[in-house]
Amino acid sequence: QVQLVESGGGLVQAGGSLRLSCVISGHTVSGVVVSWFGQAPGQGREFVAGISGGGTTYYAASAKGRITISRDNAKNTVYLQMNSLKPEDTAVYYCAAREGSSANYKYWGQGTQVTVSS
């Protein structure tokens, strides 16, 4: 059973930083594609950043330059470092995993709330 557990969300002022963590159990993190999605109030989930099993990283255009995805294989954890946060970054952030051969994210965490105040 693959499980993903996010943490690290909270309330931060505009311009501040947060680091979100996604701990994966039931599968080695280097064997799956792990991505972060953000869901703002009343909106659908949007892709933010992803990291492949081989370590290649992918970013949404809005995330480039402010957000970094990384991975610690020893801890089976994927991180999302978010800098220069803006009020429009306010969302529930979910991590999700899929096997490399699949286009669908089969495994999802419960989400962590990020609130950026102006």
Contacts in CASP RR format, 6 or more apart in sequence:
PFRMAT RR
TARGET T0000
AUTHOR 0000-0000-0000
METHOD contacts of the structure
MODEL  1
QVQLVESGGGLVQAGGSLRLSCVISGHTVSGVVVSWFGQAPGQGREFVAG
ISGGGTTYYAASAKGRITISRDNAKNTVYLQMNSLKPEDTAVYYCAAREG
SSANYKYWGQGTQVTVSS
1 26 0 8 1.000
2 24 0 8 1.000
2 25 0 8 1.000
2 26 0 8 1.000
2 27 0 8 1.000
2 97 0 8 1.000
2 106 0 8 1.000
2 107 0 8 1.000
3 24 0 8 1.000
3 25 0 8 1.000
3 26 0 8 1.000
3 107 0 8 1.000
3 109 0 8 1.000
4 22 0 8 1.000
4 23 0 8 1.000
4 24 0 8 1.000
4 95 0 8 1.000
4 96 0 8 1.000
4 97 0 8 1.000
4 107 0 8 1.000
4 108 0 8 1.000
4 109 0 8 1.000
5 22 0 8 1.000
5 23 0 8 1.000
5 25 0 8 1.000
5 109 0 8 1.000
5 110 0 8 1.000
6 20 0 8 1.000
6 21 0 8 1.000
6 22 0 8 1.000
6 93 0 8 1.000
6 94 0 8 1.000
6 95 0 8 1.000
6 109 0 8 1.000
6 110 0 8 1.000
6 111 0 8 1.000
6 112 0 8 1.000
7 20 0 8 1.000
7 21 0 8 1.000
7 23 0 8 1.000
7 112 0 8 1.000
8 18 0 8 1.000
8 19 0 8 1.000
8 20 0 8 1.000
8 21 0 8 1.000
8 112 0 8 1.000
9 18 0 8 1.000
9 20 0 8 1.000
9 93 0 8 1.000
9 112 0 8 1.000
9 113 0 8 1.000
9 114 0 8 1.000
10 18 0 8 1.000
10 112 0 8 1.000
10 113 0 8 1.000
10 114 0 8 1.000
10 115 0 8 1.000
11 115 0 8 1.000
11 116 0 8 1.000
11 117 0 8 1.000
12 18 0 8 1.000
12 85 0 8 1.000
12 114 0 8 1.000
12 115 0 8 1.000
12 116 0 8 1.000
12 117 0 8 1.000
13 116 0 8 1.000
13 117 0 8 1.000
14 85 0 8 1.000
14 86 0 8 1.000
14 87 0 8 1.000
14 116 0 8 1.000
14 117 0 8 1.000
14 118 0 8 1.000
15 83 0 8 1.000
15 84 0 8 1.000
15 85 0 8 1.000
15 86 0 8 1.000
15 116 0 8 1.000
16 83 0 8 1.000
16 84 0 8 1.000
16 85 0 8 1.000
16 116 0 8 1.000
17 81 0 8 1.000
17 82 0 8 1.000
17 83 0 8 1.000
17 84 0 8 1.000
17 85 0 8 1.000
18 81 0 8 1.000
18 82 0 8 1.000
18 85 0 8 1.000
18 114 0 8 1.000
19 79 0 8 1.000
19 80 0 8 1.000
19 81 0 8 1.000
19 82 0 8 1.000
20 36 0 8 1.000
20 79 0 8 1.000
20 80 0 8 1.000
20 82 0 8 1.000
20 93 0 8 1.000
20 95 0 8 1.000
20 112 0 8 1.000
20 114 0 8 1.000
21 77 0 8 1.000
21 78 0 8 1.000
21 79 0 8 1.000
22 34 0 8 1.000
22 36 0 8 1.000
22 77 0 8 1.000
22 78 0 8 1.000
22 79 0 8 1.000
22 80 0 8 1.000
22 95 0 8 1.000
22 109 0 8 1.000
23 75 0 8 1.000
23 76 0 8 1.000
23 77 0 8 1.000
24 32 0 8 1.000
24 34 0 8 1.000
24 76 0 8 1.000
24 77 0 8 1.000
24 78 0 8 1.000
24 97 0 8 1.000
25 76 0 8 1.000
27 97 0 8 1.000
27 107 0 8 1.000
28 73 0 8 1.000
28 76 0 8 1.000
29 53 0 8 1.000
29 71 0 8 1.000
29 72 0 8 1.000
29 73 0 8 1.000
29 76 0 8 1.000
29 77 0 8 1.000
29 78 0 8 1.000
30 53 0 8 1.000
30 54 0 8 1.000
30 55 0 8 1.000
30 71 0 8 1.000
30 73 0 8 1.000
31 53 0 8 1.000
31 99 0 8 1.000
31 100 0 8 1.000
32 53 0 8 1.000
32 97 0 8 1.000
32 98 0 8 1.000
32 99 0 8 1.000
32 100 0 8 1.000
32 107 0 8 1.000
33 50 0 8 1.000
33 51 0 8 1.000
33 52 0 8 1.000
33 53 0 8 1.000
33 97 0 8 1.000
33 98 0 8 1.000
33 99 0 8 1.000
33 100 0 8 1.000
34 50 0 8 1.000
34 51 0 8 1.000
34 71 0 8 1.000
34 78 0 8 1.000
34 95 0 8 1.000
34 96 0 8 1.000
34 97 0 8 1.000
35 47 0 8 1.000
35 48 0 8 1.000
35 49 0 8 1.000
35 50 0 8 1.000
35 51 0 8 1.000
35 58 0 8 1.000
35 95 0 8 1.000
35 96 0 8 1.000
35 97 0 8 1.000
35 98 0 8 1.000
35 105 0 8 1.000
36 47 0 8 1.000
36 48 0 8 1.000
36 49 0 8 1.000
36 50 0 8 1.000
36 69 0 8 1.000
36 78 0 8 1.000
36 80 0 8 1.000
36 93 0 8 1.000
36 94 0 8 1.000
36 95 0 8 1.000
36 96 0 8 1.000
37 45 0 8 1.000
37 46 0 8 1.000
37 47 0 8 1.000
37 48 0 8 1.000
37 93 0 8 1.000
37 94 0 8 1.000
37 95 0 8 1.000
37 96 0 8 1.000
38 45 0 8 1.000
38 46 0 8 1.000
38 48 0 8 1.000
38 91 0 8 1.000
38 92 0 8 1.000
38 93 0 8 1.000
38 94 0 8 1.000
39 45 0 8 1.000
39 46 0 8 1.000
39 91 0 8 1.000
39 92 0 8 1.000
39 93 0 8 1.000
39 94 0 8 1.000
40 46 0 8 1.000
40 88 0 8 1.000
40 90 0 8 1.000
40 91 0 8 1.000
41 90 0 8 1.000
41 91 0 8 1.000
43 91 0 8 1.000
45 94 0 8 1.000
46 60 0 8 1.000
47 60 0 8 1.000
48 59 0 8 1.000
48 60 0 8 1.000
48 63 0 8 1.000
48 67 0 8 1.000
48 80 0 8 1.000
48 93 0 8 1.000
49 57 0 8 1.000
49 58 0 8 1.000
49 59 0 8 1.000
49 60 0 8 1.000
49 63 0 8 1.000
49 67 0 8 1.000
49 68 0 8 1.000
49 69 0 8 1.000
49 80 0 8 1.000
50 57 0 8 1.000
50 58 0 8 1.000
50 59 0 8 1.000
50 69 0 8 1.000
51 57 0 8 1.000
51 58 0 8 1.000
51 69 0 8 1.000
51 70 0 8 1.000
51 71 0 8 1.000
51 78 0 8 1.000
52 58 0 8 1.000
52 100 0 8 1.000
53 100 0 8 1.000
55 71 0 8 1.000
57 69 0 8 1.000
59 65 0 8 1.000
59 67 0 8 1.000
59 69 0 8 1.000
66 82 0 8 1.000
66 83 0 8 1.000
66 84 0 8 1.000
66 85 0 8 1.000
67 80 0 8 1.000
67 81 0 8 1.000
67 82 0 8 1.000
67 83 0 8 1.000
68 80 0 8 1.000
68 81 0 8 1.000
68 83 0 8 1.000
69 78 0 8 1.000
69 79 0 8 1.000
69 80 0 8 1.000
69 81 0 8 1.000
70 78 0 8 1.000
70 79 0 8 1.000
70 81 0 8 1.000
71 77 0 8 1.000
71 78 0 8 1.000
71 79 0 8 1.000
72 78 0 8 1.000
72 79 0 8 1.000
78 95 0 8 1.000
80 93 0 8 1.000
80 95 0 8 1.000
82 89 0 8 1.000
82 114 0 8 1.000
85 114 0 8 1.000
85 116 0 8 1.000
86 116 0 8 1.000
87 116 0 8 1.000
87 117 0 8 1.000
87 118 0 8 1.000
88 116 0 8 1.000
89 114 0 8 1.000
89 116 0 8 1.000
90 114 0 8 1.000
90 115 0 8 1.000
90 116 0 8 1.000
91 113 0 8 1.000
91 114 0 8 1.000
92 111 0 8 1.000
92 112 0 8 1.000
92 113 0 8 1.000
92 114 0 8 1.000
93 111 0 8 1.000
93 112 0 8 1.000
93 113 0 8 1.000
93 114 0 8 1.000
94 108 0 8 1.000
94 109 0 8 1.000
94 110 0 8 1.000
94 111 0 8 1.000
94 112 0 8 1.000
95 108 0 8 1.000
95 109 0 8 1.000
95 111 0 8 1.000
96 105 0 8 1.000
96 107 0 8 1.000
96 108 0 8 1.000
96 109 0 8 1.000
97 105 0 8 1.000
97 106 0 8 1.000
97 107 0 8 1.000
98 104 0 8 1.000
98 105 0 8 1.000
98 106 0 8 1.000
98 107 0 8 1.000
99 106 0 8 1.000
END
